[in-house]
Amino acid sequence: MKYVDEFRNGRIARQIAQIIASETQTGRYYRLMEFCGGHTHTLSRYGIADLLPANIRMIHGPGCPVCVLPIGWINLAIDLSLKKNVILCTYADTLRIPAAWSLSLSRIKAQGADIRVIYSVDNALEIARANPNCEVVFFAIGFETTTPPTAVAILQAAASNLNNFSVLCCHVLTPPAIQHILDAPDIRIDGVIGPGHVSTVIGLQAYEFCATQYQQPVVITGFEPLDIMQAILMLIRQINGQRAIVENEYTRAVTRAGNQKASELIKRVFEIRENFEWRGLGVLPNSAWQIRPSFAQYDAEQRFNLKYQPGVDHKGCECGAILRGLKHPRDCKLFARGCVPENPLGACMVSSEGACAAHYLYGRYRDV
């Protein structure tokens, strides 16, 4: 396929691997964090780690939107379904995130709750129009990539006076999470592979603080194997040259300024939350969006008077430490021992972008 096969060429991958091996310095250890769960999936699926020298360690970051969503928000969505009798629209991955009392959205759906899997927020608008006597809530999660469509849906609902539609907003921001990782005294990394899809919206400029404030090399890259290998090579060269800049490997999609129209849509509908809880990272200031007061009637938190309460994850789950780069999925005693994609005990095993799910699916644990 044009523009895909070119980035999956095994011969070129081996050539890049040879260059990486020749340029890594003996006696030096390179700790590189791929922030995005999409990159984690590609690394595992194509066995990229097997092509790298032993002194390069890839560390998984908190860039999986399903993984970083804390249990408290799942509990709120469950309460909406069970107590407020709404039609809850959501993406498929959120259905299996474990919640309190051994519940999940999929389990209460099996018990009769009206929960509908959608593929686009437009589907939620269609459901609201088709059910004018029912309250329809869109459970919105994701980073900057999925935030503009939610903004458009709220604007469309306002323009058409669609009064039975609202949004439970859990959209989060990438830069504050990266800053938290760089500030953490117990996490040491030498370079960051920045997310590609997010960067199409926020642009390169959003990461410049990494280089100027933290002297941390950053390379924004795409999601194909050769994209990631080239990004690793670019980071190695920055580290060896004692440079710290933001480089763009994903030039076919990302610019310095990003998508200005999308950013304007976001800011028109949303404003920054003062605080938001992340799984594994704790409560981060200014790290998520909330709906502006001018669109309060489409804010499910306001509409149903919801009050967030933190929840407690499975006591044996190491998802929080894995999201912070402190542990590998294999370090969790539940990994592949009860916690599997068909029965996830932790959020990192739910989505294909989760580190645990990626290692399970492509690490031969599936065959054991």
Sine and cosine of phi, psi and omega as CSV:
sin_phi,cos_phi,sin_psi,cos_psi,sin_omega,cos_omega
0.00,0.00,0.72,-0.69,-0.06,-1.00
-0.86,0.51,0.72,-0.69,0.03,-1.00
0.94,0.35,0.16,0.99,0.15,-0.99
-0.87,-0.49,-0.81,0.59,-0.02,-1.00
-0.84,0.54,-0.56,0.83,0.00,-1.00
-0.88,0.48,-0.44,0.90,-0.05,-1.00
-0.99,-0.16,0.19,0.98,0.04,-1.00
-0.79,-0.62,0.43,0.90,-0.06,-1.00
-0.98,0.20,0.91,-0.42,-0.06,-1.00
-0.90,0.45,-0.60,0.80,-0.01,-1.00
-0.90,0.44,-0.69,0.72,0.02,-1.00
-0.93,0.38,-0.59,0.80,0.04,-1.00
-0.86,0.51,-0.68,0.73,0.01,-1.00
-0.92,0.39,-0.56,0.83,0.04,-1.00
-0.91,0.41,-0.69,0.72,0.04,-1.00
-0.90,0.44,-0.63,0.78,0.02,-1.00
-0.88,0.48,-0.63,0.78,0.04,-1.00
-0.91,0.42,-0.64,0.77,0.02,-1.00
-0.92,0.40,-0.67,0.74,0.04,-1.00
-0.86,0.51,-0.72,0.70,0.00,-1.00
-0.89,0.46,-0.59,0.80,-0.02,-1.00
-0.96,0.28,-0.39,0.92,-0.07,-1.00
-0.98,-0.20,-0.19,0.98,0.10,-1.00
-0.96,0.28,0.61,-0.79,-0.08,-1.00
-1.00,-0.02,0.75,-0.66,0.01,-1.00
-0.88,0.48,0.71,-0.71,0.02,-1.00
1.00,0.07,-0.01,1.00,0.01,-1.00
-0.94,-0.35,0.61,-0.79,-0.01,-1.00
-0.94,-0.35,0.77,-0.64,-0.04,-1.00
-0.94,-0.35,0.89,-0.45,0.03,-1.00
-0.96,-0.29,0.94,-0.33,-0.09,-1.00
-0.89,-0.45,0.82,-0.58,0.00,-1.00
-0.98,-0.18,0.84,-0.54,0.20,-0.98
-1.00,-0.01,0.93,-0.38,-0.09,-1.00
-0.92,0.39,-0.64,0.77,-0.20,-0.98
-1.00,0.08,0.67,-0.74,0.06,-1.00
-0.91,0.42,-0.45,0.89,0.08,-1.00
-0.89,0.45,-0.60,0.80,0.08,-1.00
-0.93,0.36,-0.64,0.77,0.05,-1.00
-0.85,0.52,-0.68,0.73,0.02,-1.00
-0.88,0.48,-0.72,0.70,-0.01,-1.00
-0.91,0.42,-0.68,0.73,0.02,-1.00
-0.84,0.55,-0.68,0.73,-0.03,-1.00
-0.97,0.25,-0.69,0.73,-0.08,-1.00
-0.88,0.47,-0.65,0.76,-0.09,-1.00
-0.98,-0.18,0.11,0.99,0.06,-1.00
0.88,0.48,0.59,0.81,-0.08,-1.00
-0.89,0.45,-0.58,0.82,0.00,-1.00
-0.85,0.52,-0.51,0.86,0.00,-1.00
-0.94,0.35,-0.32,0.95,0.01,-1.00
-1.00,0.00,-0.16,0.99,-0.10,-0.99
-1.00,-0.10,0.46,-0.89,0.09,-1.00
-0.87,0.49,0.39,-0.92,-0.07,-1.00
-0.91,0.41,-0.37,0.93,-0.04,-1.00
-1.00,0.00,0.19,0.98,0.15,-0.99
-0.95,-0.32,0.86,-0.50,0.02,-1.00
-0.92,-0.40,0.82,-0.57,0.08,-1.00
-1.00,-0.02,0.82,-0.57,-0.04,-1.00
-0.94,-0.35,0.75,-0.66,-0.05,-1.00
-0.99,0.15,0.68,-0.73,0.00,-1.00
-0.97,-0.26,-0.09,-1.00,-0.10,-1.00
-1.00,-0.04,0.58,0.81,-0.11,-0.99
-1.00,-0.08,0.50,0.86,0.10,-1.00
-0.94,-0.34,0.92,-0.40,-0.10,-0.99
-0.88,0.47,-0.54,0.84,0.05,-1.00
-0.94,0.35,-0.65,0.76,-0.07,-1.00
-0.92,0.39,-0.64,0.77,-0.10,-0.99
-0.99,0.11,-0.14,0.99,0.01,-1.00
-0.96,0.29,0.90,-0.43,-0.07,-1.00
-0.96,0.28,0.29,-0.96,-0.13,-0.99
-0.89,0.45,-0.46,0.89,-0.02,-1.00
-0.86,0.50,-0.60,0.80,0.00,-1.00
-0.96,0.29,-0.56,0.83,0.09,-1.00
-0.90,0.43,-0.64,0.76,0.05,-1.00
-0.87,0.50,-0.65,0.76,0.03,-1.00
-0.89,0.45,-0.68,0.74,0.01,-1.00
-0.89,0.45,-0.62,0.78,0.04,-1.00
-0.91,0.41,-0.67,0.74,0.03,-1.00
-0.88,0.48,-0.65,0.76,0.05,-1.00
-0.85,0.53,-0.68,0.73,-0.05,-1.00
-0.94,0.33,-0.66,0.75,-0.11,-0.99
-1.00,0.08,-0.58,0.81,-0.14,-0.99
-0.97,-0.24,-0.48,0.88,-0.03,-1.00
-0.98,-0.18,-0.12,0.99,0.08,-1.00
0.84,0.54,0.72,0.69,0.01,-1.00
-0.99,-0.12,0.26,-0.97,0.25,-0.97
-1.00,0.00,0.91,-0.41,-0.04,-1.00
-0.99,-0.14,0.86,-0.51,0.02,-1.00
-0.97,-0.26,0.73,-0.69,-0.06,-1.00
-0.41,-0.91,0.24,-0.97,0.08,-1.00
-0.98,0.18,0.40,-0.92,-0.18,-0.98
-0.87,0.50,-0.63,0.78,-0.09,-1.00
-0.88,0.47,-0.51,0.86,-0.05,-1.00
-0.94,0.35,-0.33,0.95,-0.07,-1.00
-0.88,0.48,-0.55,0.84,-0.15,-0.99
-0.98,-0.22,0.09,1.00,0.03,-1.00
-0.92,0.39,0.82,-0.57,-0.02,-1.00
-0.90,0.44,0.64,-0.77,0.01,-1.00
-0.82,-0.57,-0.19,-0.98,-0.01,-1.00
-0.93,0.38,0.37,-0.93,0.08,-1.00
0.84,0.54,0.53,0.85,0.01,-1.00
0.87,0.49,0.42,0.91,0.01,-1.00
-0.99,-0.11,0.22,-0.98,0.15,-0.99
-0.39,-0.92,0.22,-0.97,0.03,-1.00
-0.88,0.47,-0.58,0.81,0.01,-1.00
-0.92,0.40,-0.58,0.81,-0.02,-1.00
-0.95,0.32,-0.65,0.76,0.02,-1.00
-0.96,0.27,-0.43,0.90,0.12,-0.99
-0.90,0.44,-0.66,0.75,0.03,-1.00
-0.91,0.42,-0.42,0.91,0.01,-1.00
-1.00,0.05,-0.03,1.00,0.09,-1.00
0.88,-0.47,-0.08,1.00,0.04,-1.00
-0.91,0.42,0.60,-0.80,-0.05,-1.00
-1.00,0.06,1.00,0.08,0.00,-1.00
-0.90,-0.44,0.79,-0.61,-0.11,-0.99
-0.84,-0.55,0.78,-0.62,0.04,-1.00
-0.99,0.17,0.78,-0.62,0.00,-1.00
-0.85,-0.53,0.31,-0.95,0.01,-1.00
-0.94,-0.35,-0.19,0.98,0.02,-1.00
-0.43,-0.90,0.52,-0.85,0.04,-1.00
-0.88,0.47,-0.39,0.92,0.09,-1.00
-0.85,0.53,-0.56,0.83,0.04,-1.00
-0.89,0.46,-0.60,0.80,0.02,-1.00
-0.92,0.40,-0.63,0.77,0.07,-1.00
-0.89,0.46,-0.66,0.75,0.01,-1.00
-0.89,0.45,-0.64,0.77,0.02,-1.00
-0.91,0.41,-0.63,0.77,0.02,-1.00
-0.90,0.43,-0.66,0.75,0.01,-1.00
-0.92,0.40,-0.57,0.82,-0.04,-1.00
-0.98,0.18,-0.23,0.97,-0.03,-1.00
-0.76,-0.65,0.93,0.38,-0.12,-0.99
-0.90,0.44,-0.33,0.95,-0.01,-1.00
-1.00,-0.08,0.08,1.00,0.00,-1.00
-0.87,-0.49,0.55,-0.84,0.13,-0.99
-0.99,0.15,0.78,-0.62,0.00,-1.00
-0.90,-0.45,0.82,-0.57,-0.03,-1.00
-0.88,-0.48,0.78,-0.62,0.10,-0.99
-1.00,-0.09,0.87,-0.50,0.03,-1.00
-1.00,0.07,0.99,-0.13,-0.16,-0.99
-0.99,-0.11,0.86,-0.51,0.07,-1.00
-0.78,-0.62,0.21,-0.98,0.09,-1.00
0.83,-0.56,0.20,-0.98,0.02,-1.00
-1.00,0.05,-0.35,-0.94,-0.09,-1.00
-0.89,0.46,-0.35,0.94,-0.02,-1.00
-0.91,0.42,-0.65,0.76,-0.09,-1.00
-0.99,-0.12,-0.03,1.00,-0.02,-1.00
-0.95,0.30,-0.68,0.73,0.00,-1.00
-0.84,0.55,-0.68,0.74,0.03,-1.00
-0.87,0.49,-0.57,0.82,0.05,-1.00
-0.91,0.41,-0.65,0.76,0.05,-1.00
-0.87,0.49,-0.69,0.72,0.01,-1.00
-0.89,0.47,-0.65,0.76,-0.01,-1.00
-0.89,0.46,-0.66,0.75,0.02,-1.00
-0.91,0.41,-0.65,0.76,0.05,-1.00
-0.90,0.44,-0.63,0.77,0.03,-1.00
-0.92,0.39,-0.64,0.77,0.03,-1.00
-0.89,0.45,-0.65,0.76,0.02,-1.00
-0.91,0.40,-0.66,0.75,-0.04,-1.00
-0.92,0.40,-0.50,0.86,-0.05,-1.00
-0.97,-0.24,0.16,0.99,-0.01,-1.00
0.80,0.60,0.69,0.72,0.04,-1.00
-0.99,0.13,1.00,-0.07,-0.22,-0.98
-1.00,0.02,-0.06,1.00,0.01,-1.00
-0.96,-0.28,0.33,0.94,-0.04,-1.00
-0.89,-0.46,0.68,-0.73,0.09,-1.00
-0.50,-0.87,0.17,-0.99,-0.10,-0.99
-0.79,-0.61,0.77,-0.64,0.20,-0.98
-1.00,-0.05,0.98,-0.20,-0.25,-0.97
-1.00,-0.01,0.88,-0.48,0.07,-1.00
-0.79,-0.61,0.57,0.82,0.04,-1.00
-0.97,0.25,0.75,-0.67,-0.07,-1.00
-0.88,-0.48,0.21,-0.98,-0.10,-1.00
-0.93,-0.38,0.66,-0.75,-0.05,-1.00
-0.96,0.28,-0.78,0.63,-0.10,-0.99
-0.82,0.57,-0.68,0.74,0.02,-1.00
-0.88,0.47,-0.55,0.83,0.03,-1.00
-0.93,0.37,-0.66,0.75,0.05,-1.00
-0.90,0.44,-0.67,0.74,0.01,-1.00
-0.88,0.47,-0.64,0.77,0.04,-1.00
-0.88,0.48,-0.67,0.74,0.03,-1.00
-0.88,0.47,-0.69,0.73,-0.03,-1.00
-0.94,0.35,-0.47,0.88,0.01,-1.00
-0.99,0.17,-0.39,0.92,-0.12,-0.99
-0.92,0.40,0.82,-0.58,-0.03,-1.00
-0.94,0.33,-0.35,0.94,-0.06,-1.00
-0.99,-0.10,0.06,1.00,0.00,-1.00
-0.88,-0.47,0.85,-0.53,0.01,-1.00
-0.88,-0.47,0.86,-0.50,0.10,-0.99
-0.73,-0.69,0.42,-0.91,-0.05,-1.00
-0.95,-0.31,-0.21,0.98,0.00,-1.00
-0.17,-0.98,0.43,-0.90,-0.06,-1.00
-0.85,-0.52,0.77,-0.64,0.20,-0.98
-1.00,-0.04,0.93,-0.35,-0.09,-1.00
-0.99,0.15,0.45,-0.89,-0.07,-1.00
-0.94,0.33,0.64,-0.77,-0.05,-1.00
-0.98,0.19,-0.80,0.60,-0.08,-1.00
-0.91,0.42,-0.68,0.74,0.06,-1.00
-0.84,0.54,-0.65,0.76,-0.09,-1.00
-0.94,0.33,-0.36,0.93,0.10,-0.99
-0.89,0.45,-0.43,0.90,0.00,-1.00
-1.00,-0.02,-0.79,0.62,-0.15,-0.99
-1.00,-0.04,-0.26,0.97,0.08,-1.00
0.97,0.24,0.09,-1.00,-0.02,-1.00
-0.92,0.39,-0.54,0.84,-0.13,-0.99
-0.88,0.48,-0.42,0.91,-0.03,-1.00
-0.92,0.39,-0.29,0.96,-0.05,-1.00
-0.96,-0.27,0.03,1.00,-0.11,-0.99
-0.90,0.43,-0.41,0.91,0.05,-1.00
-0.89,0.45,-0.48,0.88,0.02,-1.00
-0.87,0.49,-0.67,0.74,-0.02,-1.00
-0.98,0.21,-0.68,0.73,-0.11,-0.99
-0.98,0.20,-0.64,0.77,-0.06,-1.00
-1.00,-0.03,-0.54,0.84,-0.12,-0.99
-0.90,-0.44,-0.04,1.00,-0.05,-1.00
0.77,0.64,0.69,0.72,-0.05,-1.00
-0.95,-0.32,0.86,-0.51,0.06,-1.00
-0.91,0.42,0.64,-0.77,0.02,-1.00
-0.71,-0.71,0.69,-0.73,0.14,-0.99
-0.77,-0.64,0.85,-0.53,0.07,-1.00
-1.00,0.07,0.75,-0.67,-0.08,-1.00
-0.60,-0.80,0.27,-0.96,0.06,-1.00
-0.99,0.12,-0.27,-0.96,-0.21,-0.98
-0.91,-0.42,0.06,1.00,0.06,-1.00
-1.00,0.04,0.36,-0.93,-0.07,-1.00
-0.81,0.58,-0.70,0.72,-0.03,-1.00
-0.94,0.34,-0.50,0.86,0.12,-0.99
-0.83,0.55,-0.78,0.63,-0.10,-0.99
-0.94,0.35,-0.64,0.77,0.01,-1.00
-0.91,0.41,-0.63,0.78,0.05,-1.00
-0.91,0.42,-0.62,0.79,0.04,-1.00
-0.90,0.44,-0.64,0.77,0.05,-1.00
-0.89,0.47,-0.69,0.73,0.03,-1.00
-0.88,0.47,-0.67,0.75,0.01,-1.00
-0.90,0.44,-0.62,0.79,0.05,-1.00
-0.93,0.38,-0.66,0.75,0.02,-1.00
-0.85,0.52,-0.68,0.73,-0.01,-1.00
-0.92,0.39,-0.61,0.79,0.07,-1.00
-0.90,0.44,-0.72,0.69,-0.04,-1.00
-0.90,0.45,-0.71,0.70,0.00,-1.00
-0.89,0.46,-0.58,0.81,-0.02,-1.00
-1.00,0.03,0.10,0.99,0.00,-1.00
0.81,0.59,0.67,0.74,0.06,-1.00
-0.95,-0.32,0.42,-0.91,0.06,-1.00
-0.61,-0.79,1.00,-0.10,0.03,-1.00
-0.70,-0.72,0.17,-0.98,0.09,-1.00
-0.98,-0.18,0.91,-0.42,0.00,-1.00
-0.95,-0.32,0.41,-0.91,-0.06,-1.00
-0.87,-0.50,0.98,-0.20,0.13,-0.99
-0.99,0.16,-0.46,0.89,-0.11,-0.99
-1.00,-0.01,0.80,0.60,-0.10,-0.99
-0.92,0.38,-0.35,0.94,-0.01,-1.00
-0.96,0.27,-0.12,0.99,-0.03,-1.00
-0.67,-0.74,-0.42,0.91,-0.15,-0.99
-0.92,-0.39,0.66,-0.75,0.10,-1.00
-0.86,-0.50,0.13,-0.99,0.00,-1.00
-0.92,0.40,-0.66,0.75,-0.08,-1.00
-1.00,0.07,-0.31,0.95,-0.05,-1.00
0.98,0.22,-0.32,-0.95,-0.03,-1.00
-1.00,-0.07,0.99,-0.17,-0.08,-1.00
-0.91,0.42,-0.61,0.79,-0.01,-1.00
-0.90,0.43,-0.68,0.73,0.03,-1.00
-0.90,0.44,-0.67,0.74,0.01,-1.00
-0.89,0.46,-0.62,0.78,0.02,-1.00
-0.92,0.40,-0.62,0.78,0.05,-1.00
-0.89,0.46,-0.69,0.72,0.01,-1.00
-0.86,0.51,-0.76,0.65,-0.07,-1.00
-0.94,0.34,-0.39,0.92,0.05,-1.00
-0.94,0.34,-0.57,0.82,-0.10,-0.99
-0.98,-0.21,-0.54,0.84,-0.11,-0.99
-0.91,-0.42,0.35,-0.94,0.17,-0.99
-0.71,-0.70,0.27,-0.96,-0.07,-1.00
-0.96,0.29,0.72,-0.69,0.14,-0.99
-0.96,0.28,0.53,-0.85,0.04,-1.00
-0.92,0.39,-0.66,0.75,0.00,-1.00
-0.55,-0.84,0.48,-0.88,0.06,-1.00
-0.47,-0.88,0.71,-0.71,0.01,-1.00
-0.99,0.11,0.72,-0.69,0.11,-0.99
-0.92,-0.40,0.61,-0.79,0.13,-0.99
-0.91,0.42,0.79,-0.62,0.05,-1.00
1.00,0.06,-0.51,0.86,-0.06,-1.00
-0.98,-0.20,-0.23,0.97,-0.02,-1.00
0.99,0.12,-0.33,-0.94,-0.01,-1.00
-1.00,0.07,0.88,-0.47,-0.02,-1.00
-0.94,-0.34,0.75,-0.67,0.04,-1.00
-0.95,0.30,0.57,-0.82,0.12,-0.99
0.79,0.61,0.68,0.74,-0.13,-0.99
-0.88,-0.48,0.19,0.98,-0.03,-1.00
-0.43,-0.90,0.24,-0.97,0.02,-1.00
-0.98,-0.18,0.50,-0.87,0.22,-0.97
-0.73,-0.68,0.39,-0.92,-0.06,-1.00
-0.96,0.29,0.69,-0.73,-0.02,-1.00
-0.91,0.42,0.49,-0.87,0.02,-1.00
-0.83,0.55,-0.49,0.87,0.00,-1.00
-0.92,0.40,-0.29,0.96,0.06,-1.00
-0.90,-0.44,0.48,0.88,-0.12,-0.99
-0.86,0.51,-0.52,0.86,-0.02,-1.00
-0.92,0.40,-0.25,0.97,0.04,-1.00
-0.97,-0.23,0.17,0.98,0.01,-1.00
-0.99,-0.16,0.94,-0.35,-0.06,-1.00
-0.89,0.46,-0.51,0.86,0.04,-1.00
-0.88,0.48,-0.69,0.73,0.02,-1.00
-0.97,0.24,-0.66,0.75,-0.10,-1.00
-0.89,0.45,-0.62,0.78,-0.07,-1.00
-0.93,-0.36,0.20,0.98,0.04,-1.00
0.79,0.61,0.79,0.61,-0.04,-1.00
-0.99,0.11,0.64,-0.77,0.04,-1.00
-0.84,-0.54,0.88,-0.48,-0.05,-1.00
-0.96,0.29,0.70,-0.71,0.09,-1.00
-0.75,-0.66,0.79,-0.61,0.02,-1.00
-0.87,0.50,0.50,-0.86,0.05,-1.00
-0.90,-0.43,0.06,-1.00,-0.03,-1.00
-0.87,-0.49,0.80,-0.60,0.01,-1.00
-0.98,0.21,0.16,-0.99,0.09,-1.00
-0.80,0.60,0.76,-0.65,-0.14,-0.99
-0.90,0.44,-0.37,0.93,0.00,-1.00
-1.00,-0.09,-0.06,1.00,-0.10,-1.00
-0.99,0.17,0.71,-0.70,0.01,-1.00
-0.96,-0.26,0.34,0.94,-0.08,-1.00
-0.83,0.55,-0.65,0.76,-0.01,-1.00
-0.86,0.51,-0.72,0.70,0.01,-1.00
-0.93,0.37,-0.56,0.83,0.03,-1.00
-0.92,0.39,-0.65,0.76,0.01,-1.00
-0.91,0.42,-0.44,0.90,0.00,-1.00
-1.00,-0.02,-0.02,1.00,0.01,-1.00
0.99,0.16,0.21,0.98,-0.02,-1.00
-1.00,0.06,-0.43,0.90,-0.03,-1.00
-0.69,-0.72,0.39,-0.92,0.09,-1.00
-0.99,-0.11,0.46,-0.89,0.04,-1.00
-0.78,0.63,-0.58,0.81,0.00,-1.00
-0.91,0.41,-0.30,0.96,0.00,-1.00
-0.98,0.22,-0.22,0.98,-0.01,-1.00
-1.00,0.07,0.78,-0.63,-0.05,-1.00
-0.94,0.35,-0.26,0.97,0.03,-1.00
-1.00,0.02,-0.28,0.96,-0.10,-1.00
-0.88,0.48,0.84,-0.54,-0.01,-1.00
0.88,0.47,0.17,0.99,0.07,-1.00
-0.81,-0.58,0.92,0.38,-0.07,-1.00
0.96,-0.27,-0.58,0.81,0.05,-1.00
-0.99,-0.13,0.98,-0.22,-0.02,-1.00
-0.70,-0.71,0.27,-0.96,-0.03,-1.00
-0.83,0.56,-0.53,0.85,0.00,-1.00
-0.96,0.28,-0.37,0.93,0.00,-1.00
-0.58,-0.81,0.95,0.31,-0.07,-1.00
-0.95,0.31,0.75,-0.67,0.11,-0.99
-0.99,-0.13,-0.26,0.97,0.03,-1.00
-0.70,-0.71,0.39,-0.92,-0.10,-1.00
-0.91,0.42,-0.47,0.88,-0.04,-1.00
-0.94,0.34,-0.18,0.98,0.03,-1.00
-0.99,-0.16,0.00,1.00,-0.11,-0.99
-0.99,0.11,-0.89,0.45,-0.08,-1.00
-0.99,0.14,0.48,-0.88,0.07,-1.00
-0.91,0.42,-0.30,0.95,0.07,-1.00
-1.00,0.07,-0.15,0.99,0.04,-1.00
-0.94,0.33,0.60,-0.80,-0.06,-1.00
-0.88,0.48,-0.66,0.75,-0.03,-1.00
-0.92,0.39,-0.69,0.73,0.02,-1.00
-0.90,0.44,-0.66,0.75,0.00,-1.00
-0.90,0.45,-0.70,0.71,0.00,-1.00
-0.93,0.36,-0.56,0.83,0.03,-1.00
-0.93,0.38,-0.74,0.68,-0.09,-1.00
-0.93,0.37,-0.59,0.81,-0.11,-0.99
-0.92,-0.40,0.09,1.00,-0.01,-1.00
-0.97,-0.26,0.31,0.95,0.06,-1.00
0.95,0.30,0.04,1.00,0.08,-1.00
-0.92,0.39,-0.47,0.88,0.01,-1.00
-0.87,0.49,-0.47,0.88,-0.09,-1.00
-1.00,-0.07,-0.12,0.99,-0.08,-1.00
-0.98,0.19,0.00,0.00,0.00,0.00
